[in-house]
Amino acid sequence: MKKRIRFIIVAAVCLAAAFASFGVTYSFLIDEDTTTNVLTVGETITDVEESFTPPAVLEPGIEFSKAPHVNNVGNLSCYIRMRVDYSTSAAAEFSELRNMDTTNWVYNSADGYYYYKKAVPPGGKTTDLFKKVKILSSATMSDMENFDILIYSEAVQVGEYTTYQQAWGLT
């Protein structure tokens, strides 16, 4: 009989321990918290703007005003690069960009881009890359057909970069 009482006590203790551990485990499983994660997305948006006074007649030997710069209209600071493209090989051969801003811009012949040296803050803008275009006197009127100078820009957010070289992978 003592064995039976001992067995009942041991069984009761084990059963009580099982119920207690079940309650603790169940409380961990059903516990929940709600939190709101606020995520703000930034945008790097730029806009090429230029002061441009087209000549009345496009002919050899003339010089006209064309001054492109880039506006940062996004909400993040960014590094900017610009490329000058030509509509034809004659347009590239017989035109010369004048009054280049070599203080704030640097040309990379490896990729053909001009890199703005400073980060541009939201609402800010770069300096003009150049101020004028000269059509060389050696050009002919047929060289002037379909003559366009196209400005292309790209931007990358400043993020962890401290220089334009780091931002564009030039180092």
C-alpha positions in Angstrom: 0.0 0.0 0.0 2.9 2.3 0.7 4.1 1.7 -2.8 0.7 2.6 -4.2 0.6 5.9 -2.2 4.1 6.7 -3.3 3.2 6.0 -6.9 0.1 8.3 -6.7 2.2 11.1 -5.1 4.9 10.8 -7.7 2.2 10.7 -10.5 0.4 13.7 -9.0 3.7 15.7 -8.8 4.6 14.9 -12.4 1.1 15.8 -13.6 1.2 19.1 -11.7 4.7 19.9 -13.2 3.4 19.0 -16.7 0.4 21.3 -16.3 2.6 24.1 -14.9 5.0 23.9 -17.8 2.2 23.7 -20.3 0.7 27.0 -18.9 4.1 28.8 -19.2 4.7 27.5 -22.7 1.2 28.3 -23.8 1.5 31.9 -22.5 4.7 32.4 -24.5 3.1 31.1 -27.6 0.0 33.3 -27.5 1.7 36.5 -26.3 1.8 39.2 -29.0 2.9 42.8 -29.4 2.1 45.2 -32.1 4.5 47.8 -33.3 4.4 50.2 -36.2 7.6 50.5 -38.3 7.7 53.9 -39.9 9.8 53.7 -43.1 10.5 56.9 -45.0 11.7 56.5 -48.6 14.0 59.1 -50.1 14.3 60.1 -53.7 17.2 61.2 -55.8 15.6 63.2 -58.6 17.5 65.6 -60.8 16.5 67.9 -63.7 18.9 69.3 -66.4 18.2 72.9 -67.0 20.0 75.2 -69.4 20.1 78.8 -70.4 20.1 78.6 -74.2 19.9 81.3 -76.8 19.8 79.6 -80.2 21.3 81.5 -83.0 19.1 82.9 -85.7 21.1 81.0 -88.3 23.4 78.1 -87.4 26.5 78.8 -89.5 30.3 78.3 -89.3 32.2 80.8 -87.1 29.3 81.8 -84.7 29.2 81.5 -81.0 26.0 81.2 -79.0 25.0 80.9 -75.3 24.3 77.4 -73.9 24.8 77.0 -70.1 23.6 73.6 -68.7 23.4 72.8 -65.0 21.6 70.2 -62.9 19.0 70.9 -60.2 18.5 68.5 -57.3 14.7 68.3 -57.0 14.7 65.2 -54.8 14.8 65.0 -51.0 18.3 63.6 -50.6 21.8 65.1 -51.2 23.4 63.6 -54.2 26.5 63.5 -56.4 26.0 64.4 -60.0 27.7 63.6 -63.3 26.9 65.0 -66.7 27.7 63.9 -70.3 27.7 65.9 -73.4 26.5 64.1 -76.5 26.3 65.2 -80.1 23.7 64.4 -82.7 26.3 63.7 -85.4 30.0 63.2 -85.6 30.2 66.5 -87.5 28.5 68.3 -84.6 31.2 66.9 -82.2 34.0 67.7 -84.6 33.1 71.2 -85.5 31.9 72.6 -82.2 33.8 73.8 -79.2 32.5 74.1 -75.6 33.6 77.4 -74.1 34.0 78.8 -70.6 34.2 75.4 -69.0 33.9 75.4 -65.2 37.0 73.4 -64.4 36.9 74.4 -60.7 33.7 72.5 -59.8 33.7 69.9 -62.6 36.3 67.3 -63.6 36.3 65.4 -66.9 37.0 61.6 -66.9 38.2 60.6 -70.4 37.7 56.9 -69.5 33.9 57.1 -69.4 33.2 60.5 -71.0 31.5 62.1 -68.0 32.0 65.4 -66.2 31.8 64.9 -62.5 30.6 67.6 -60.1 33.0 67.6 -57.2 30.6 68.6 -54.5 27.5 66.9 -53.1 24.3 68.8 -54.1 21.8 69.3 -51.3 18.0 69.0 -51.9 16.8 72.1 -53.7 20.4 72.9 -54.7 22.0 73.0 -58.1 25.4 72.6 -59.8 27.3 75.3 -61.5 27.0 75.6 -65.2 29.3 73.0 -66.9 30.0 75.5 -69.7 28.6 78.9 -70.9 29.0 79.0 -74.7 29.3 76.9 -77.8 31.5 78.0 -80.7 31.0 76.6 -84.2 34.4 76.3 -85.8 35.0 78.3 -89.0 36.3 75.1 -90.7 32.7 73.7 -90.7 30.5 73.7 -93.7 26.8 74.3 -93.9 26.3 70.6 -94.6 28.1 69.8 -91.3 25.5 71.9 -89.5 22.6 69.7 -90.7 20.9 67.9 -87.7 23.2 69.7 -85.3 22.3 69.2 -81.7 24.2 69.2 -78.4 22.5 66.9 -75.9 23.0 67.0 -72.2 22.6 63.8 -70.1 22.9 63.6 -66.3 22.9 60.9 -63.6 22.9 61.2 -59.8 23.7 58.9 -56.9 22.6 59.7 -53.3 25.4 60.7 -50.9 24.7 58.0 -48.4 28.0 56.8 -46.8 30.1 58.4 -49.5 32.3 61.4 -48.7 33.7 62.1 -52.1 32.3 62.0 -55.7 35.1 59.5 -56.5 33.8 57.0 -53.9 30.2 57.6 -55.0 30.9 56.8 -58.7 33.5 54.0 -58.0 36.4 56.0 -59.4 38.8 55.2 -56.6 
